[in-house]
Amino acid sequence: MRQILYQIPEYKEDLVYNAVGKALEQLNILDDLTPETRVALKPNLVMAKGPEAPVTTHPVIVKSVARWLWEHDVRNIVIAESSGGPYSAEHLKTIYNICGMHDAEPYARLNMDVGFQSVNTPADFINHSFNIIDPIVNADYIINLPKLKTHAMTGYSGGIKNLFGVIPGLQKPQLHYRFPEIEDFSNMLLELALTVKPQITLIDAIDAMEGNGPTGGTSHPLHLILASRDMYTQDYFAATLMGLNPDDIVMLRQARERGLIQPDSIELIGDAIPEDRTPFQKPDTSNLDFSSSLPGFLQKPFTAFMKRAFKSYPKLEAEKCVGCGKCAESCPAHIIKIKNRKAKFQKRGCISCFCCQEMCPMKAISVKRAL
């Protein structure tokens, strides 16, 4: 697996464009494309946050990819994303504007089509179909442009997790509710990724996020972009760069079990791995697991007890809450209400998906354990 890696000190357009161009050339992307090819660029635009925050794919990354394609006679390029919240034209306009996506408009159009289609999956998948937004379904070629982050539910967010953004708007919380357990949710993400099949994944890790990602964490720059045709092995590699154990990330463990990840096949091209990296801070939702130190017959009941005792729940910091309702809108279990311009949570029924924390623009939701 060719893993392209380039060091970039800052989001300066000439530096990013040159590195992106070299990466795409080394992946021989032009062998796949013609002037008629319909290309979809799928950034991470999870919420309306400016480029200065390490929340969304930086616009200079998106612009550089679109510009390079345009300058190589590929002209049918669309930027496609369904962020958190409703999948509506009005919401898309807000997302594109605040996230800086208009910078790419000389070379790519911003999708305003809010239609979606049901796409069937292989017969052995648990999910027999997915509703996927039109610009992704209609594309001949998909370039996945995730932001590298830790994640409160999945532990890690890169190429695989970014494709959750092809599910229309508030249908994403429905999948959280259908698959509340991390094993099932991670399997759903893998089946979705295997359905979408992006041809290239280029990760924005110039400024990455640690802690309570995907929106509530803090900056942890790696000053890197990573590009590959093998999204699964790339995610494994990127997790190691963050100081994470990939086998602790359920979707990556499952991908290895499916034979999708081949760590021994990685061929690094480009710059060297930075030697001054520091481990990423994990989310507050990280599990504590002492079961491996116990006798075998005690491990299963102890793990069951720990799962209940240390289950994480969202906790409102009322002084920060402005009553915008984004948490209630995104809650798949519908257990959050807005009363007197403040969010009100109930513990019963909470599936600990942390969609509320993810979508809170004020960082007013933290993590609380049962004990």
C-alpha positions as CSV (number, residue, x, y, z in Angstrom):
1,M,0.0,0.0,0.0
2,R,1.5,3.4,-1.0
3,Q,1.1,5.8,1.8
4,I,2.0,9.3,0.7
5,L,3.1,11.6,3.5
6,Y,4.2,15.2,3.2
7,Q,5.1,17.7,6.0
8,I,3.5,21.1,5.7
9,P,4.2,23.7,8.4
10,E,1.0,25.8,7.9
11,Y,-2.1,26.2,5.8
12,K,-0.3,28.3,3.2
13,E,-1.8,27.7,-0.3
14,D,1.3,27.3,-2.3
15,L,2.8,24.8,0.2
16,V,-0.4,22.8,0.4
17,Y,-1.0,22.9,-3.4
18,N,2.5,21.7,-4.2
19,A,2.2,18.8,-1.7
20,V,-1.3,17.8,-2.8
21,G,-0.2,17.8,-6.4
22,K,2.8,15.6,-5.7
23,A,0.7,13.2,-3.7
24,L,-2.0,12.9,-6.4
25,E,0.7,12.4,-9.1
26,Q,2.4,9.6,-7.0
27,L,-1.0,7.9,-6.7
28,N,-1.3,8.0,-10.5
29,I,-4.8,9.5,-10.2
30,L,-4.8,10.8,-13.8
31,D,-4.8,7.2,-15.1
32,D,-8.3,7.0,-13.6
33,L,-9.8,10.3,-15.0
34,T,-11.0,11.9,-18.2
35,P,-12.4,15.4,-18.8
36,E,-15.9,13.9,-18.5
37,T,-15.3,12.2,-15.1
38,R,-17.7,13.4,-12.4
39,V,-15.6,13.9,-9.3
40,A,-17.0,14.3,-5.8
41,L,-14.8,15.8,-3.1
42,K,-16.1,14.7,0.4
43,P,-14.6,16.9,3.1
44,N,-15.5,16.8,6.8
45,L,-17.9,19.7,7.5
46,V,-19.4,18.3,10.6
47,M,-20.6,21.7,11.8
48,A,-20.4,25.4,11.1
49,K,-16.9,26.2,12.4
50,G,-14.4,28.5,10.9
51,P,-11.1,27.2,9.3
52,E,-9.1,28.4,12.3
53,A,-10.7,25.6,14.5
54,P,-9.4,22.0,14.0
55,V,-13.0,20.8,13.4
56,T,-13.4,20.7,9.7
57,T,-11.3,20.0,6.6
58,H,-9.4,23.2,5.9
59,P,-10.6,25.0,2.8
60,V,-7.1,25.3,1.4
61,I,-6.9,21.5,1.3
62,V,-10.2,21.3,-0.6
63,K,-9.3,24.1,-2.9
64,S,-5.9,22.6,-3.7
65,V,-7.4,19.3,-4.7
66,A,-10.0,20.9,-6.9
67,R,-7.5,23.3,-8.4
68,W,-5.1,20.5,-9.3
69,L,-7.9,18.5,-10.9
70,W,-9.1,21.6,-12.9
71,E,-5.6,22.3,-14.1
72,H,-5.4,18.8,-15.4
73,D,-8.6,19.2,-17.4
74,V,-11.0,17.6,-15.0
75,R,-13.8,20.1,-14.8
76,N,-16.9,18.3,-13.4
77,I,-16.0,18.7,-9.7
78,V,-18.5,18.9,-6.8
79,I,-18.0,19.4,-3.1
80,A,-20.5,17.1,-1.3
81,E,-21.3,16.8,2.4
82,S,-24.2,16.3,4.7
83,S,-23.1,17.8,8.0
84,G,-24.8,17.4,11.4
85,G,-28.3,19.0,11.5
86,P,-30.9,19.1,8.7
87,Y,-30.0,18.3,5.1
88,S,-31.4,21.5,3.6
89,A,-30.2,24.1,1.1
90,E,-30.3,26.8,3.8
91,H,-28.2,24.7,6.2
92,L,-25.7,23.9,3.4
93,K,-25.3,27.6,2.6
94,T,-24.4,28.3,6.3
95,I,-22.0,25.4,6.4
96,Y,-20.2,26.3,3.2
97,N,-20.0,30.0,4.2
98,I,-18.6,29.5,7.7
99,C,-16.3,26.6,6.8
100,G,-14.7,28.6,4.0
101,M,-15.7,26.3,1.1
102,H,-16.4,29.2,-1.2
103,D,-12.6,29.5,-1.6
104,A,-12.8,26.4,-3.9
105,E,-15.6,27.7,-6.1
106,P,-13.4,28.8,-9.0
107,Y,-12.6,25.1,-9.5
108,A,-15.5,23.2,-7.9
109,R,-19.2,23.8,-7.4
110,L,-20.8,23.5,-4.0
111,N,-23.6,20.9,-3.9
112,M,-27.0,22.4,-3.2
113,D,-29.0,19.3,-4.2
114,V,-30.5,17.8,-1.1
115,G,-31.8,14.7,-2.7
116,F,-30.7,11.2,-1.7
117,Q,-31.0,7.6,-3.0
118,S,-31.3,4.2,-1.5
119,V,-28.2,2.2,-2.4
120,N,-28.3,-1.6,-2.0
121,T,-25.4,-3.4,-0.3
122,P,-24.0,-7.0,-0.7
123,A,-26.3,-9.8,0.6
124,D,-24.1,-10.7,3.5
125,F,-24.2,-7.1,5.0
126,I,-26.3,-6.5,8.1
127,N,-27.4,-3.2,6.4
128,H,-29.2,-4.2,3.3
129,S,-29.2,-0.6,2.0
130,F,-28.1,2.9,2.8
131,N,-29.6,6.3,2.0
132,I,-26.8,8.2,0.4
133,I,-26.8,11.8,-0.8
134,D,-27.2,12.3,-4.6
135,P,-23.8,13.9,-5.4
136,I,-22.0,10.9,-4.0
137,V,-24.2,8.4,-5.7
138,N,-23.9,10.2,-9.0
139,A,-20.2,10.6,-8.9
140,D,-17.8,8.5,-11.0
141,Y,-14.9,9.2,-8.7
142,I,-14.9,10.0,-5.0
143,I,-12.0,11.7,-3.2
144,N,-12.4,11.5,0.6
145,L,-11.0,14.5,2.5
146,P,-11.2,13.8,6.2
147,K,-9.9,15.8,9.2
148,L,-7.7,13.7,11.6
149,K,-9.3,13.7,15.0
150,T,-10.0,11.7,18.1
151,H,-13.7,10.9,18.6
152,A,-15.9,10.6,21.7
153,M,-17.7,7.5,20.4
154,T,-15.4,5.8,18.0
155,G,-12.1,6.8,19.5
156,Y,-10.7,7.8,16.1
157,S,-12.0,9.7,13.1
158,G,-10.3,9.5,9.7
159,G,-11.2,8.1,6.4
160,I,-13.8,5.5,7.4
161,K,-15.6,7.7,9.8
162,N,-15.7,10.7,7.4
163,L,-18.0,8.7,5.1
164,F,-20.8,8.9,7.7
165,G,-21.3,12.3,6.2
166,V,-22.8,10.8,3.1
167,I,-25.9,9.9,5.1
168,P,-28.5,12.7,4.8
169,G,-28.8,15.1,7.7
170,L,-30.9,13.8,10.6
171,Q,-30.9,10.3,9.3
172,K,-27.5,9.9,11.0
173,P,-29.0,10.0,14.5
174,Q,-31.4,7.4,13.4
175,L,-28.5,5.1,12.7
176,H,-27.0,5.9,16.1
177,Y,-30.3,4.8,17.7
178,R,-30.5,1.7,15.6
179,F,-26.9,0.7,16.5
180,P,-26.2,2.1,20.0
181,E,-23.5,-0.4,20.8
182,I,-20.0,0.4,19.5
183,E,-19.5,-3.0,17.9
184,D,-22.6,-2.7,15.9
185,F,-22.1,1.0,15.1
186,S,-18.5,0.4,13.9
187,N,-19.7,-2.5,11.7
188,M,-22.3,-0.2,10.2
189,L,-19.5,2.4,9.4
190,L,-17.4,-0.3,7.7
191,E,-20.4,-1.5,5.6
192,L,-21.1,2.1,4.6
193,A,-17.4,2.6,3.6
194,L,-17.4,-0.6,1.6
195,T,-20.5,0.7,-0.2
196,V,-19.2,4.2,-0.9
197,K,-15.8,3.0,-2.0
198,P,-13.8,6.2,-2.4
199,Q,-10.9,5.9,-4.8
200,I,-8.6,8.2,-2.9
201,T,-8.4,9.4,0.7
202,L,-6.3,12.4,1.6
203,I,-6.3,13.3,5.3
204,D,-5.9,16.8,6.6
205,A,-3.5,16.4,9.6
206,I,-1.8,19.8,9.3
207,D,-3.8,20.8,12.4
208,A,-5.5,17.8,13.9
209,M,-7.8,17.4,17.0
210,E,-7.3,15.6,20.3
211,G,-9.5,15.1,23.3
212,N,-13.3,15.4,22.9
213,G,-13.6,15.2,19.2
214,P,-15.1,15.5,16.7
215,T,-16.0,19.1,17.6
216,G,-15.2,19.7,21.3
217,G,-11.5,18.8,21.4
218,T,-8.4,21.0,21.0
219,S,-5.7,21.5,18.5
220,H,-2.8,19.0,18.1
221,P,-0.9,19.8,14.9
222,L,0.9,17.1,13.0
223,H,1.8,19.3,10.1
224,L,1.1,16.5,7.7
225,I,-1.1,15.4,4.8
226,L,-1.6,11.7,4.1
227,A,-2.8,10.3,0.8
228,S,-3.6,6.7,-0.2
229,R,-5.8,4.5,-2.3
230,D,-6.1,2.1,0.7
231,M,-8.3,4.0,3.2
232,Y,-8.4,1.1,5.7
233,T,-4.7,0.6,6.1
234,Q,-4.2,4.4,6.0
235,D,-6.5,4.8,9.0
236,Y,-4.5,2.1,10.8
237,F,-1.3,4.0,10.0
238,A,-2.8,7.4,11.0
239,A,-4.0,6.1,14.3
240,T,-0.4,5.0,15.1
241,L,0.9,8.5,14.3
242,M,-1.5,9.8,17.0
243,G,-0.1,7.4,19.6
244,L,-3.3,5.3,19.6
245,N,-3.4,1.5,19.5
246,P,-5.4,0.7,16.3
247,D,-6.7,-2.5,17.8
248,D,-8.4,-0.5,20.5
249,I,-10.4,1.3,17.8
250,V,-13.3,-1.1,17.2
251,M,-13.8,-0.2,13.5
252,L,-10.1,-0.7,12.8
253,R,-10.0,-4.0,14.7
254,Q,-13.1,-5.1,12.7
255,A,-11.4,-4.0,9.4
256,R,-8.4,-6.1,10.2
257,E,-10.6,-9.1,11.0
258,R,-12.2,-8.6,7.6
259,G,-8.8,-8.6,5.9
260,L,-9.1,-4.9,4.9
261,I,-6.0,-3.7,6.7
262,Q,-2.5,-4.9,5.7
263,P,0.0,-3.0,8.0
264,D,2.9,-5.0,6.6
265,S,2.2,-3.7,3.1
266,I,2.8,0.0,3.9
267,E,5.3,1.7,1.6
268,L,6.0,5.2,2.8
269,I,6.6,7.8,0.1
270,G,7.4,11.5,0.5
271,D,8.7,12.9,3.8
272,A,9.8,11.1,6.9
273,I,7.5,10.6,9.8
274,P,8.1,13.5,12.2
275,E,10.2,12.4,15.2
276,D,8.9,15.0,17.6
277,R,5.3,13.7,17.7
278,T,3.5,13.5,21.0
279,P,0.6,11.2,21.8
280,F,-2.9,12.6,21.3
281,Q,-5.1,13.1,24.4
282,K,-7.9,10.6,24.3
283,P,-11.6,11.6,24.7
284,D,-13.1,11.7,28.2
285,T,-15.3,8.7,27.1
286,S,-12.3,6.4,26.9
287,N,-13.1,3.2,28.8
288,L,-11.2,1.9,31.8
289,D,-10.6,-1.8,31.5
290,F,-8.8,-3.7,34.2
291,S,-10.3,-7.1,33.3
292,S,-7.2,-8.5,31.7
293,S,-5.4,-8.6,35.1
294,L,-8.2,-10.9,36.5
295,P,-8.6,-14.7,36.4
296,G,-10.3,-15.8,33.3
297,F,-13.6,-16.9,35.0
298,L,-14.0,-13.4,36.5
299,Q,-13.2,-11.3,33.4
300,K,-16.7,-11.6,31.8
301,P,-18.8,-10.6,34.8
302,F,-16.2,-7.9,35.8
303,T,-16.4,-6.4,32.3
304,A,-20.2,-6.4,32.4
305,F,-20.1,-4.6,35.8
306,M,-17.5,-2.1,34.6
307,K,-19.6,-1.4,31.5
308,R,-22.5,-0.3,33.7
309,A,-20.5,1.4,36.4
310,F,-18.3,3.4,34.0
311,K,-20.8,4.1,31.3
312,S,-20.4,7.7,30.1
313,Y,-23.3,10.1,29.9
314,P,-23.5,13.7,28.5
315,K,-23.6,16.4,31.2
316,L,-24.8,19.9,30.6
317,E,-22.7,22.9,31.8
318,A,-25.7,25.1,32.1
319,E,-23.8,28.4,32.3
320,K,-22.5,27.8,28.7
321,C,-25.9,26.7,27.3
322,V,-27.7,29.2,25.1
323,G,-30.7,27.1,24.4
324,C,-30.1,26.8,20.6
325,G,-31.6,23.3,20.5
326,K,-28.8,21.7,18.4
327,C,-28.5,18.9,21.0
328,A,-32.2,18.1,21.0
329,E,-32.3,18.2,17.2
330,S,-29.4,15.7,17.0
331,C,-30.5,13.3,19.8
332,P,-31.5,10.0,18.3
333,A,-33.3,8.9,21.5
334,H,-35.2,12.2,21.8
335,I,-34.5,12.6,25.5
336,I,-33.3,16.2,25.4
337,K,-35.8,19.1,25.7
338,I,-35.3,22.9,25.7
339,K,-37.0,24.6,28.7
340,N,-36.5,28.2,29.7
341,R,-33.8,28.5,27.1
342,K,-31.7,25.7,28.6
343,A,-31.3,22.1,27.5
344,K,-32.7,19.5,29.9
345,F,-31.3,16.0,29.8
346,Q,-32.7,12.7,31.2
347,K,-30.5,9.8,31.8
348,R,-33.0,7.1,31.1
349,G,-33.0,6.2,27.5
350,C,-29.6,7.8,26.8
351,I,-27.5,5.6,24.4
352,S,-24.3,7.5,25.0
353,C,-23.7,8.3,21.3
354,F,-22.7,11.9,22.2
355,C,-24.3,13.3,19.2
356,C,-25.4,16.2,21.5
357,Q,-21.8,16.9,22.5
358,E,-20.7,16.7,18.8
359,M,-23.3,19.2,17.6
360,C,-23.1,21.7,20.6
361,P,-21.6,25.0,19.2
362,M,-20.9,26.3,22.7
363,K,-19.0,23.3,24.1
364,A,-21.6,23.2,26.8
365,I,-21.8,19.4,27.1
366,S,-19.1,17.4,28.9
367,V,-18.8,13.7,29.9
368,K,-19.9,12.2,33.2
369,R,-19.5,8.6,34.2
370,A,-22.1,6.6,36.2
371,L,-19.5,6.3,38.9
